[in-house]
């Protein structure tokens, strides 16, 4: 059941041969019970193209032989599927799986000796050319490994801490506490005292001792003066950390792989002594090894039967989720529209029943999944074998959600009164779970699981709870505590749970600078209408949750 699934997540892909048998895995067994797991952070591009084509990083990766790599700047030749597969085959082996985020100039990715059973990307609101790439990996033993590949910004420690805070929220919302976790990559941190390490410490261990090179230097940038790169694991996995052994050499706390000081270089052949010092090589690889408990027997299991990948179900239609189980009393059933954000269908239902009825949400998706877990032990869990699709149309109708009205310059400088009104002009309800509202600065609101907007109705996001008019329904307060819209002009973007922009609107100062007057579509409630001052379409200055005339939707 746990095979590498071919899926699409926010434009990325897990590369796998769906027709072939799962690759045979070569476990590194140090005893009958333990398996050696090597984790590596690798931003090892060289030359001027921020890619691996020059080959210096390839040799370092070949020589250090990791099992799971959190890779940055994952570019190679044309970045076609054939070129990327060739890079993985040449550098690691034909049995390795990979995930590479889509639509990024310098994408993050995960490369794994073991099957990737789910993968995707979480939005990094602080940067436009990459996100946080994650993968759930079926490593030996009873627990899965969740690997997150990150490339934080160079612009300042406060921005890096914001990125860390956002990533921690994604992890807490999506990664089971019973599984292993590793965050690895290029943090661009100037010191180990930066605030982001305190933030990350809520989910992974950031404490010493730290990996070092042959000379004991723990810094990882090109000049070897700052700790840019890290492999940080949770406390469960940290308990199994062991020495990194390379040929005749042992590194008790892990290895910073600088070929310029490594000796004997034959330990990591085909790497060459000059590889870490070539033009464009800005980082050293970081490696940690772990001896984890291997596969054992268990009397409890659960297996998803339907939907199990490849189906195409219509939003709003009725279907049945089915599973089989052994040694499990109750199960939790969840679904995801993007492979990362999960909505609970039932927190506990009898496992022996083997099925639960489901009204498919009216949100189009090509990356939908179902997960069934033991309600009392989430370590016993199974996903659909591959993604399935949800379409809008047919008997389920079609939803059409867009930005209809925005109040940027709140009345009387009470910022809680700012609002963004969304209207569904379609013929079916739309599930807004995990959808976001952003401005030029970043995400301002994420809709909670279970939130929906009915056909022909509106939902309004206010800057704060105190700004919601008394008795108003269909309104929520911004999940971040504020909308923070700019009175000199701003851009508001609505994205679905897969991170795809559904609608975006840019407001010049002429629409943003009038105190207490909103910008509204003209004609009102028309997705193709242009934005004008509300006073141009009605005698009212604003009408949150109502038509421009003040009547109900």
QUISUL-V34574 format. One record per pair of residues at least 6 apart in sequence whose C-alpha atoms are under 7 Angstrom apart, sorted by sequence separation. I is the first residue (numbers start at 1). GAP is how many residues later the second one is. If there is no record, write none. Layout:
i;gap
I;GAP
I;GAP
This chain:
i;gap
7;6
29;6
30;6
45;6
46;6
52;6
77;6
101;6
138;6
139;6
212;6
219;6
220;6
221;6
244;6
245;6
336;6
374;6
392;6
437;6
438;6
453;6
462;6
495;6
496;6
523;6
534;6
535;6
546;6
547;6
7;7
28;7
29;7
45;7
47;7
76;7
100;7
101;7
124;7
137;7
138;7
153;7
211;7
219;7
220;7
221;7
243;7
244;7
265;7
335;7
336;7
373;7
374;7
410;7
436;7
437;7
438;7
468;7
494;7
495;7
522;7
534;7
543;7
546;7
6;8
27;8
28;8
46;8
76;8
100;8
101;8
123;8
124;8
136;8
137;8
152;8
210;8
219;8
220;8
243;8
244;8
265;8
276;8
334;8
335;8
373;8
410;8
437;8
493;8
494;8
511;8
521;8
522;8
534;8
5;9
6;9
100;9
122;9
123;9
136;9
137;9
197;9
218;9
220;9
243;9
334;9
335;9
372;9
373;9
409;9
436;9
437;9
494;9
521;9
522;9
6;10
46;10
99;10
100;10
121;10
122;10
136;10
242;10
243;10
244;10
334;10
372;10
408;10
436;10
493;10
494;10
521;10
522;10
538;10
5;11
99;11
121;11
122;11
135;11
136;11
243;11
244;11
333;11
334;11
371;11
372;11
407;11
435;11
436;11
493;11
520;11
521;11
537;11
538;11
4;12
6;12
45;12
98;12
99;12
121;12
134;12
135;12
333;12
371;12
407;12
434;12
435;12
465;12
492;12
493;12
519;12
520;12
44;13
98;13
120;13
121;13
134;13
135;13
259;13
260;13
333;13
370;13
371;13
406;13
407;13
434;13
464;13
492;13
519;13
520;13
97;14
98;14
120;14
134;14
259;14
260;14
307;14
332;14
333;14
369;14
370;14
406;14
433;14
434;14
460;14
461;14
462;14
463;14
464;14
491;14
492;14
519;14
520;14
96;15
97;15
119;15
120;15
133;15
134;15
259;15
306;15
332;15
369;15
405;15
406;15
432;15
433;15
434;15
459;15
460;15
461;15
462;15
463;15
491;15
518;15
519;15
522;15
96;16
97;16
119;16
132;16
133;16
259;16
260;16
306;16
332;16
405;16
433;16
458;16
459;16
460;16
461;16
462;16
490;16
491;16
517;16
518;16
96;17
118;17
119;17
132;17
133;17
259;17
260;17
305;17
306;17
331;17
332;17
404;17
433;17
461;17
464;17
490;17
517;17
95;18
96;18
97;18
118;18
132;18
258;18
304;18
305;18
330;18
331;18
369;18
403;18
404;18
433;18
463;18
464;18
489;18
490;18
3;19
97;19
101;19
116;19
117;19
248;19
304;19
305;19
330;19
331;19
368;19
369;19
403;19
404;19
432;19
463;19
489;19
99;20
101;20
116;20
117;20
247;20
303;20
304;20
330;20
331;20
367;20
368;20
402;20
403;20
431;20
432;20
463;20
489;20
116;21
117;21
246;21
302;21
303;21
329;21
330;21
367;21
368;21
401;21
402;21
431;21
488;21
511;21
51;22
108;22
115;22
116;22
302;22
303;22
329;22
366;22
367;22
401;22
402;22
430;22
431;22
487;22
511;22
50;23
51;23
52;23
53;23
106;23
107;23
114;23
115;23
302;23
328;23
366;23
401;23
429;23
430;23
489;23
518;23
51;24
52;24
53;24
105;24
106;24
108;24
109;24
114;24
301;24
302;24
365;24
366;24
400;24
401;24
429;24
430;24
488;24
517;24
518;24
524;24
51;25
104;25
105;25
108;25
110;25
114;25
301;25
365;25
399;25
400;25
429;25
487;25
488;25
516;25
517;25
40;26
104;26
206;26
258;26
300;26
301;26
325;26
364;26
365;26
399;26
400;26
428;26
429;26
487;26
39;27
42;27
205;27
257;27
300;27
301;27
348;27
363;27
364;27
399;27
428;27
38;28
39;28
40;28
41;28
42;28
43;28
45;28
204;28
205;28
256;28
257;28
299;28
300;28
337;28
339;28
347;28
364;28
398;28
399;28
427;28
38;29
39;29
40;29
41;29
42;29
43;29
62;29
204;29
205;29
256;29
257;29
338;29
339;29
363;29
398;29
399;29
424;29
426;29
37;30
38;30
39;30
40;30
41;30
42;30
43;30
61;30
62;30
204;30
205;30
256;30
324;30
337;30
338;30
339;30
362;30
397;30
398;30
399;30
424;30
425;30
426;30
75;31
203;31
204;31
255;31
256;31
323;31
337;31
397;31
399;31
424;31
425;31
74;32
101;32
164;32
168;32
255;32
322;32
323;32
336;32
337;32
396;32
424;32
58;33
73;33
74;33
254;33
255;33
322;33
336;33
424;33
445;33
446;33
73;34
74;34
145;34
146;34
147;34
148;34
149;34
150;34
151;34
152;34
154;34
161;34
165;34
254;34
321;34
322;34
335;34
336;34
423;34
424;34
444;34
445;34
72;35
73;35
74;35
144;35
145;35
146;35
147;35
148;35
149;35
150;35
151;35
152;35
153;35
161;35
164;35
191;35
192;35
254;35
320;35
321;35
335;35
423;35
444;35
445;35
72;36
143;36
144;36
145;36
146;36
147;36
148;36
149;36
150;36
151;36
152;36
160;36
164;36
190;36
191;36
220;36
320;36
321;36
334;36
335;36
422;36
423;36
444;36
71;37
72;37
126;37
143;37
150;37
157;37
190;37
320;37
321;37
334;37
362;37
421;37
422;37
71;38
189;38
190;38
218;38
319;38
320;38
333;38
334;38
421;38
422;38
444;38
70;39
71;39
110;39
124;39
189;39
319;39
333;39
421;39
444;39
70;40
109;40
188;40
318;40
319;40
332;40
333;40
420;40
421;40
69;41
70;41
108;41
187;41
188;41
318;41
331;41
332;41
419;41
420;41
69;42
108;42
186;42
187;42
211;42
212;42
213;42
317;42
318;42
331;42
332;42
419;42
420;42
68;43
69;43
186;43
210;43
211;43
212;43
213;43
316;43
317;43
331;43
332;43
419;43
68;44
185;44
186;44
209;44
210;44
211;44
212;44
213;44
244;44
316;44
330;44
331;44
418;44
419;44
67;45
68;45
185;45
211;45
213;45
244;45
315;45
316;45
330;45
417;45
418;45
67;46
184;46
185;46
243;46
315;46
316;46
328;46
416;46
417;46
439;46
184;47
214;47
242;47
315;47
416;47
417;47
183;48
184;48
214;48
241;48
242;48
315;48
415;48
416;48
182;49
183;49
241;49
242;49
416;49
182;50
183;50
240;50
241;50
416;50
417;50
440;50
182;51
240;51
416;51
439;51
440;51
181;52
182;52
240;52
439;52
181;53
439;53
180;54
438;54
439;54
231;55
437;55
438;55
180;56
230;56
399;56
437;56
438;56
180;57
229;57
437;57
436;58
437;58
222;59
436;59
222;60
435;60
436;60
221;61
222;61
435;61
221;62
434;62
435;62
220;63
221;63
434;63
220;64
433;64
418;65
362;66
416;66
362;67
363;67
304;68
362;68
363;68
362;69
361;70
302;71
23;72
309;75
315;75
308;76
309;76
310;76
312;76
313;76
314;76
315;76
307;77
308;77
309;77
310;77
311;77
312;77
313;77
314;77
315;77
408;77
70;78
71;78
302;78
304;78
308;78
309;78
310;78
311;78
312;78
313;78
314;78
408;78
409;78
70;79
72;79
301;79
302;79
303;79
304;79
309;79
312;79
314;79
317;79
408;79
302;80
304;80
316;80
16;81
315;81
15;82
314;82
15;83
14;84
15;84
460;84
14;85
460;85
13;86
459;86
12;87
13;87
458;87
12;88
13;88
12;89
25;89
11;90
12;90
11;91
10;92
11;92
341;93
458;95
457;96
456;97
403;100
402;101
423;102
409;103
408;104
409;104
411;104
14;105
409;105
410;105
411;105
343;106
409;106
410;106
409;107
12;108
10;110
407;110
408;110
4;111
9;111
10;111
407;111
3;112
4;112
5;112
9;112
406;112
407;112
4;113
5;113
72;113
405;113
406;113
3;114
70;114
71;114
405;114
406;114
2;115
70;115
405;115
404;116
405;116
404;117
404;121
421;123
421;124
402;125
2;136
43;142
41;143
42;143
43;143
41;144
141;152
141;153
142;153
140;154
141;154
140;155
141;155
338;159
337;160
338;160
337;161
174;166
174;167
41;188
41;189
41;190
40;191
178;200
179;200
178;201
64;204
63;205
63;206
63;207
62;208
63;208
59;211
60;211
59;212
56;219
120;219
119;220
120;220
118;221
46;232
47;232
48;232
46;233
47;233
46;234
45;235
46;235
45;236
143;236
44;237
44;239
43;240
44;240
44;241
43;242
42;243
41;244
42;244
40;245
41;245
40;246
41;246
40;247
39;248
40;248
38;249
39;249
38;250
39;250
38;251
37;252
38;252
36;253
37;253
36;254
37;254
36;255
35;256
36;256
34;257
35;257
34;258
35;258
34;259
35;259
33;260
34;260
33;261
126;316
125;317
125;318
9;329
9;330
9;358
8;359
7;360
7;379
5;380
6;380
7;380
5;381
1;384
10;488
10;489
